[in-house]
Amino acid sequence: MRKSALVVIDMVNTYDHPDADRLISSVRETLPAMRELIERARDEDVDVIYVNDNFGRWRSHHDEILDTALSGPYADLVEPVRPDKQSLFVLKARHSVFFQTPLEYLLTEYGIGRIVLCGQVTEQCVLYSALDAHIRHLTVAVPRDAVAHIHPDLADAALRMMERNMGAEICDAAEIRF
């Protein structure tokens, strides 16, 4: 098996955006599986890489984004999955974790050939990131119970597309082997 990393997508979030109300309920459902997956990765010395939207704050850094999210009304959705001191953190401006970020370089430097994607949103950032990983010849796994969605039907379709078109491993978080 290729060396793995866990990529946590957009979980440092203030939920101050359109469709947040629909997303929040899904995050609450998937949060326990995400938390368990992150804890297991840390326990197994697997690199945990947070790739997060900068929310248009071009002068901010990861601590500032984390502090803003933790001081907001949805801190309870951020606290259980917050980055620790060993976590890596990459800021992104668009949907894919790869688009104009140093993630590909970081993965190469760390010798990582397989990424496990968790976070939000299944039918957007997770889907686009899985596709970009696939075209970079990375192996992709997506635990269906550790990705949150806005639209359940689109999330189901996105998971099927990742599995069928990209060869992604779609399973439950408990089934992930790092």
N, C-alpha and C positions, 0 to 999 in steps of 0.2 A: 504494500500500500504506500502511496505517495505521502509525504509529510503534509499534515493538515493544519489549518488555522480556522478559527471561528471568527466570522465577520458579522458584527452586530450593526445593523443598518438603521439609522435615524431614530434611535431610541432615546437620545437626549433631545427632548422635544417639549415645547411649551403648549402644544396643541391649540395654537391660536391661528387656525387656517380653515379654509372651507372644507367641509365634510369631516371636521374633527369629531363632531358628535357621533357620527357613524363609526369612525375609527376607534374611538375611546372604548366602546363596548367590546370590540374585538381584541384590543390590547389587553383589557382586563382578563379576558378568557385565555389568552396566550402567554401572559406574563409568567405564570408558574413554570411552564415548560422552558421559556427563555431563561429564567433565573437558574433553573436546574442545569441547563446546558452550559451556561456561562460558568457556574460553580464547578461543574465536572471538568470543563476544559482547563480551568485554573488549577484544579487538583492534579490534573494529568500533565501539567506544564506545557499545555498547548497554547500557542500564541492567540490572544484575543485582540482583535483589531476592530475598533469602533470606527465606522465611516459614517459621518454625520453631515447633514445639511448645515450650511452656515447661516441660513435664514436671511441672506442678504447683508449680513453684518461682516463686511469685508475687513474691518480692522480688529475683529475679535479673535480670540484664540480659544482652545478647547476648554480651559478652566472657566473662562467667562461664559461660554455657552452652557456649560454644566451648571454654574452658579445661577444663571438666569432660569434654567429649567427647574432647578431644585427650589427656587424661591417662588415659583408660580403655583397656580391652583391644582396642577396635576403632578406635583412632586411625587405623589404615591406611585405613579407609573414609571418614574425615572429612578428613584432611590433603589429599588430591588435589583436593577440591572446597571447601575452606574459603573463607570470605569474605575479600576483600582490603579495603584501606582505602577503596576507592571503592564497595564494595557497600553496598546498602541492606539493612536488617534489620528485619523485622516479627515480633513474637511473636504466636502464636496459642494458643488454649486448646482448640480443637475441630478437627474434620476439615477444614473448608473454610478456605482462606486468606483468605476474606472475612468469615467469621462473627465479628462484633464486633471487627474489626481496622481500622486506618486505611488498609488497602491500597487500597480504592476511591478514597479521597480522594487518596492519593499518586499513583495512576495518572492521575487527572484533572489534578492539578497539573503532572505531567510531560508531559501531552498524549499519553498512551499509549492506544492503541485496540486493540492486539493483544498477547496474552501467549503466550509459549511456556512450557509447563509441563514441568519435569523433576524427578526426585527419587523420593519414595516416599510412599505405597503406591498403586500404580495403581488397585486396586479399592476404595480408600477415599479418602484425601485428594486424590489427583489427580482422581478421578471427581467428587467433590463440589465441588472447586474449579472444574473445567471447567463444571459445571452452573451454579454461581453466577456465573461469568464470562459465560456465555451469556445468563443472564437480565438481565445488566447491559449487554447489547449489545456485549460485547467479542468480538473475533475470537480464536479459540483454536487453537493448534497443540500437538500432543503427539508428540514423537519416541518411537516405541515402544521403541527400543533405549536410551533414556535415562530410563526409568521402571522402578522395581523393584516386585516383587510378592511377596505371600505365597502366593497360590493362582493358578497359571497359568491355569486355566480361567476364573476370575472376572476376572482381568486381561484376558484376550482378550475376554470379554463386555463389560467396561467400555470398552475401546478401541472396540469396535463401536458401543456406545451413544453414546459421545462423537462418533463420526463421523456416525452416522445421525441421532441425535436432536438433536444440538447443532451439527451442521455443522462440527465440529472437523476440522482438517487432521491426519491421522494419517500419519506418514511416518518415515523414519529421520533421525537427528540430522544426518547429512551433507547431507540435502536441505533442511534449514531455512535459509531466507533471512530475515535480519533487516530 
